[in-house]
Amino acid sequence: METTDATGSAPPVISMRAATATLGARPVLRGIDLTVRPGEVVALLGANGSGKSTAVRSAIGQVPLTGGDISLFGTPLKRFRQWARIGYVPQRTTAASGVPATIREVVSSGRLSRTKLTKLGWTTKADRAAVDRAIALVGLADRAKDSVSALSGGQHQRVLIARALASEPELLIMDEPMAGVDLASQEILAQTLREQVAAGTTVLLVLHELGALEPLIDRAVVLRDGCVTHDGPPPEATGQHASPSSQLRSGRGDPYPVHDHAHPHAADEPIRTGLLT
């Protein structure tokens, strides 16, 4: 049963308060506050090494905090166990991971947090239906039996998103979903996300630029050197690849130093896949 806050409303889906974290000896998060409310689509923006990926990985327990607090759906992170409520698409990885597998097999693995397997396979028709729906959402229904080793980079990303959607999550976290993805796959991913948002899914996105996703974004949270420098309306795009750094302005008229156009991931933010339970 969902808990409610003092006003009788559902609690934030993600609540980070004064969160600090380090990678190696380097402070990466320096006391950030981040709130994502039910049904919101929030973009986490920032320059190279600003702490974006560390922030989302801290939110799901992959990077331990050195200070502060995190809650998911009103439950402190240390006590949170309902991982089927969260779909996570990590950055810079592939669906294959060196193991021969079909698209259906990879996407089916995303259902494991919600169901159990028997010797006969999936226990319910609902599990198979959820996997089929997730594959169809990303436009790969006609290739479900194909090996993921034969896919393009954009198709790999679509498989990873389908895997996250297979558990029918209430919260979808995507770390640079458009990075290195061809235009056709970008359009499919944008449409997939539109459908999830229309269905009420809460979304947290780490983005380099808003691009095709700009119309979906409710709030932009900008990080700089591990601190939040902006939390409010997203920047207005002035072109297909407009950079928020030229558009987000402070009350004094100064630009927020948001982005450069180098690849956004810092070398000292290592990649892991899957949720820690």
C-alpha positions, 0 to 999 in steps of 0.5 A: 500500500502506497504511503502518503505525506502529511497532505495526503498526497503520494510521496515523491518517487525520488527524493535526494536530500543533501546527497554527497558521493565520491568516486575514488578520492574525488567528490562527485556529488556535493550536497545535491537535492533532487525531487521527482514527483509522480508522473513527472518527466525530469531531465538531468543536464550538465557538462562533462563530469558534473555528476549526472550519472553518479546522481542517478546511480546513487538513486538506485543504490549503485553508488553509495552516499557519503552523506545525505539521504535518498528515498524511493516511493517514500521508502528509505533506499536502505529498506527499499526492495520493490525493484520491479517498480523501477526500470533502468537503462544504463549508459554506454553498454550493449544488450549482448554483453558477450553472451549469445542471446536473442532479443526476446531472451534479453528483454525477458530478463527484465521481467525477472524482478516481477515474476518467478521462473519454473521448469516450464518457463514463464508462469503466466501469460501476463509475463509473455504478454509484457515481454511481447508488448515491450519488444513491440513498443521499440519496433523490434517485434519482427526480429524478436528471435534474432540474436542481439549480436546482429543488431546496430547500436541504435537497435541495441539501445532499443532492446535495453529500453524494452528490457527496462519496460518489460517489468512495467515500471512506475519509474523509468530512469534512462542514462543518455538514451539517445547517445550514439543512436541513429536518427531512425532509432531516436524517433522510435525511442522518442515515440516509445517514451511518449507512450510511457509518459501518456500512461503515467510513467514517471521518468528521469532522463540524463541527457546531453541535449533535449532534442526530440524529447524536449516536448516531454520534459516538465523540469530541467535540473542542471548540475555543475561540479556536483551541485544543482545550479538550476531546477525549473522549466526546461530550456527552449530549443532553438534548433535540432541540436540547440544546447541548453547552455546557450538558453538557460539563464539565471535571474541576473541574466547570466548563462548557466554553464550547462553543456559542452558538445563533447561526449558527456560521460566522465572517464571516472564514472564507471559503467555498471548494468542492472539494479542492485537489490 
